[in-house]
């Protein structure tokens, strides 16, 4: 009996020792794993604050001054002096159209002008002479009337020749297509040897000194926008570039613009900004009106998985937890959180390692 009790005590002692040993090993293993599952991260607290309400409209960038150059005369293109992308100064010769026919007509008109001027001067002298004779009653009424008629006819002919000369000079000017202002050639529509017709575009030119954006405004937002309202403009192809502007025109009709209203925004561009702009760029016009409470977080803290957007929050236990959120409008580098994150909750801005659910977050 005593031997059996001793065996029982020995078995209980062995079980107790094994249990203590396993418990000790478990604690030791847990202490060793904890540092491996911790991540140093920068943590922020979500704050609901009143921010300006921003409305965004899409648009397209254009130079404020742009022109299609054409001619009023028909003729063969003799020489094209420029190409797209070339900078020109006001008055530079861009295209020369053959003008031999006009030059020949000019020579004829000049000869006619010499003849008409001579006839006019002769008639003027004769009229003055007959006026003196008529005062002395040495010329009859008929002779005086004949001199006046001759003078008026010669003057009318000279006026007609002068008018023809102006028309020829005007036609001659349109055979030399010159830059109306300093700018950049944006299009060339003819080659040397082509036939130019009146009204046919030959070149396009624009001045990059002033830029504008034509924005399309939905019917629901047109009442918010006013003339001279300040706006900010961003460009898809130039990340980070933001230029201020002013609403200079608002078209009150949407008949020809697909139920959207068109607004013109003049940009306040500096020399450095203008060098990054090109006609045709897509732009976003941002207009602020009033304020409303919202939560904004840096866009860099978002996590994207397919079509889902989320961010890592910090639980009450201090561990990371991926939470899906619904985002709203972008405000520069920040974005509005519509749902999924509440005021006062902590979330992770950045981390030194790869984030995953359940990692112990060490705030740096």
Residue pairs with C-beta under 8 A, 6 or more apart in sequence:
34 360
37 358
37 359
37 360
38 359
38 360
38 361
38 362
39 320
39 351
39 352
39 353
39 354
39 355
39 359
39 360
39 361
39 362
40 351
40 352
40 353
40 362
40 364
41 312
41 320
41 348
41 349
41 350
41 351
41 352
41 355
41 361
41 362
41 363
41 364
42 348
42 349
42 350
42 351
42 363
42 364
43 314
43 346
43 347
43 348
43 349
43 361
43 363
44 297
44 301
44 346
44 347
44 348
44 349
45 344
45 345
45 346
45 347
46 295
46 297
46 337
46 341
46 342
46 343
46 344
46 345
46 346
46 347
47 295
47 343
47 344
48 293
48 294
48 295
48 343
49 293
49 294
49 295
49 296
50 291
50 292
50 293
50 294
51 291
51 292
51 293
51 294
51 296
51 331
52 288
52 289
52 290
52 291
53 288
53 289
53 290
53 291
53 292
54 286
54 287
54 288
54 329
54 331
55 221
55 224
55 286
55 287
55 288
55 289
56 284
56 285
56 286
56 287
56 329
57 215
57 216
57 217
57 218
57 221
57 263
57 284
57 285
57 287
58 215
58 216
58 282
58 283
58 284
58 285
59 213
59 214
59 215
59 216
59 233
59 265
59 282
59 283
59 284
59 285
60 213
60 214
60 280
60 281
60 282
60 283
61 211
61 212
61 213
61 235
61 277
61 278
61 279
61 280
61 281
61 282
61 283
62 206
62 211
62 212
62 213
62 214
62 279
62 280
63 183
63 206
63 207
63 208
63 210
63 211
63 212
63 279
64 207
64 210
64 211
64 212
64 266
65 181
65 183
65 206
65 207
65 209
65 210
66 186
66 204
66 205
66 206
66 207
66 279
67 180
67 204
67 205
67 206
68 187
68 201
68 203
68 204
69 94
69 95
69 177
69 180
69 201
69 202
69 203
69 204
69 205
70 196
70 198
70 199
70 200
70 201
70 202
71 97
71 174
71 175
71 177
71 196
71 198
71 200
71 202
72 170
72 171
72 174
72 198
72 199
73 97
73 102
73 171
73 174
73 175
73 196
73 198
74 195
74 196
74 197
74 198
75 97
75 98
75 99
75 101
75 175
75 195
75 196
76 97
76 98
76 193
76 194
76 195
76 196
77 95
77 96
77 97
77 98
77 190
77 191
77 192
77 193
77 194
77 195
77 196
77 202
78 96
78 97
78 98
78 192
79 95
79 96
79 192
80 94
80 95
80 188
80 190
80 191
80 192
81 92
81 93
81 94
81 95
81 96
82 88
82 92
82 94
82 95
82 185
82 188
82 203
83 185
83 188
84 185
84 186
84 187
84 188
85 184
85 185
85 186
86 184
86 185
87 182
87 183
87 184
87 185
88 94
88 179
88 182
88 183
88 184
88 185
88 205
89 179
89 182
90 179
90 180
90 181
90 182
91 178
91 179
92 178
92 179
93 176
93 177
93 178
94 177
94 178
94 179
94 185
94 203
95 176
95 177
95 190
95 202
95 203
96 175
96 176
96 177
97 174
97 175
97 176
97 177
97 196
98 175
99 172
99 175
99 176
102 168
102 171
102 172
102 175
103 172
105 168
106 165
106 168
106 169
106 172
109 161
109 164
109 165
109 168
110 165
112 161
112 164
113 158
113 161
113 162
113 165
116 154
116 157
116 158
116 160
116 161
117 158
119 154
119 157
119 158
120 151
120 154
120 155
120 157
120 158
122 154
123 147
123 150
123 151
123 153
123 154
123 155
124 151
124 154
126 147
126 150
126 151
127 147
127 148
127 150
127 151
130 139
130 143
130 144
130 147
131 144
131 147
133 139
134 143
134 144
177 202
177 203
179 205
180 205
181 205
181 207
182 207
183 205
183 206
183 207
183 208
183 209
184 205
184 206
184 207
184 208
185 203
185 204
185 205
186 204
186 205
186 206
186 279
187 201
187 203
187 204
188 202
188 203
189 200
189 201
189 202
189 203
189 204
190 196
190 200
190 202
190 203
196 202
206 279
208 274
208 277
209 274
210 266
210 267
210 269
211 266
211 267
211 269
211 274
211 277
212 248
212 264
212 265
212 266
212 267
213 233
213 245
213 264
213 265
213 267
213 283
213 285
214 262
214 263
214 264
214 265
215 262
215 263
215 264
215 265
215 283
215 285
216 257
216 260
216 261
216 262
217 225
217 250
217 260
217 261
217 262
217 263
218 260
218 261
219 254
219 259
219 260
219 261
222 250
222 261
224 287
224 289
225 247
225 250
225 263
225 287
226 247
226 250
227 247
227 248
227 249
227 250
228 246
228 247
228 248
229 246
229 247
229 287
230 244
230 245
230 246
231 244
231 245
231 246
231 247
231 265
231 285
231 286
231 287
232 242
232 243
232 244
232 245
232 285
232 286
233 242
233 243
233 244
233 245
233 265
233 267
233 283
233 284
233 285
233 286
234 241
234 242
234 283
234 284
234 286
235 241
235 276
235 277
235 281
235 282
235 283
235 284
236 281
236 282
236 283
236 284
237 281
237 282
238 276
238 277
238 281
241 273
241 276
242 332
243 267
243 268
243 269
243 273
244 267
244 268
245 265
245 266
245 267
245 268
245 285
246 265
246 266
246 268
247 263
247 264
247 265
248 264
248 265
248 266
249 263
249 264
250 261
250 262
250 263
250 264
251 257
251 261
251 262
251 263
252 261
253 261
254 260
254 261
254 262
263 285
265 285
267 273
269 277
294 328
294 336
294 337
295 336
295 337
295 341
295 342
295 343
296 331
296 334
296 335
296 336
296 337
297 311
297 334
297 335
297 337
297 341
297 347
298 333
298 334
298 335
298 349
299 330
299 333
299 334
299 335
300 333
300 349
300 350
301 311
301 312
301 347
301 348
301 349
301 350
302 309
302 310
302 311
302 325
302 327
302 335
303 309
303 310
303 311
303 312
303 322
303 355
304 310
308 324
309 324
309 325
309 326
309 327
310 322
310 323
310 324
310 325
310 340
311 322
311 323
311 325
311 341
311 347
311 348
312 320
312 321
312 322
312 323
312 347
312 348
312 351
312 355
313 320
313 321
313 322
313 323
313 341
313 345
313 346
313 347
313 348
314 320
314 321
314 346
314 347
314 348
314 361
315 321
318 360
318 361
319 357
319 358
319 359
319 360
319 361
320 348
320 355
320 356
320 357
320 358
320 359
320 361
321 357
321 358
322 355
322 356
322 357
323 340
323 341
324 340
325 337
325 338
325 339
325 340
325 341
326 337
326 338
326 339
326 340
327 335
327 336
327 337
327 338
328 335
328 336
328 337
328 338
329 335
329 336
330 336
341 347
348 355
348 361
352 364
